């Protein structure tokens, strides 16, 4: 099930800064931390503007959903990468998170989130927790997030990280995501961050009538397409390709 997060084949609001006035007795370490966090906020603003909302390359359409853009501005991406990669957390590419996996390129996270069309009352299933970043983005947009990770060490890290950062509506399961999370089904939305040759039937079954799924479809060595799956009120399934991507394949063994 696990995979490297998605990478496109073709790469391609007003921001108010509130000054913090420190008491002469405030510890220097606190000053440094405040300054660093302000720097990261500026990097997130630049990330959203230049990579997501107003991308300069011809092949990348802008993400326009205001709630999604605000989530991308708010979630501290640098908290979801390895310490040695923090300086690159807001760059326009994926980063390794260990165990052969990556955190997705910011644009892909924003695009997949927008295509889900999330609402505050939704219950969402994510297949492929990774570091927990995608789940954190969804956390502020929907009612509940249920996310599954097949690499046990990554799953345990995500549980600790999401709790520490107070993403209290995110629930992590270490399991084979091919089968979804039947005990918590049905889901209004499903997002999958690993490539499958066919959409797993259990996921289709766990999607509500009227629900949507965003999933990369294609073989490991074939062209893969980020695909929108929609389930009609009558249960009829329709699929639509969005853009070519490259994900590692969905795997089936816990590790």
Secondary structure, 3 states (H helix, E strand, C coil): CCCCCCEECCCCCCCCCCCCCCCCCCCHHHHHHHHHHHHHHHHHHHHHHHHHHCCCCCCCCCCCCHHHHHHHHHCCHHHHCCHHHHHHCCCCCCEEEECCEEECCHHHHHHHHHHHCCCCCCEEEEECCCCCHHHHHHHCCCCEEEEEECCHHHHHHHHHHHHHCCCCCEEEEECCHHHCCHHHCCEEEEEECCEECCCCHHHHHHEEEEEEEEEEECCCCCCEEEEEEEECCCCCEEEEEEEEEECCECCCCCC
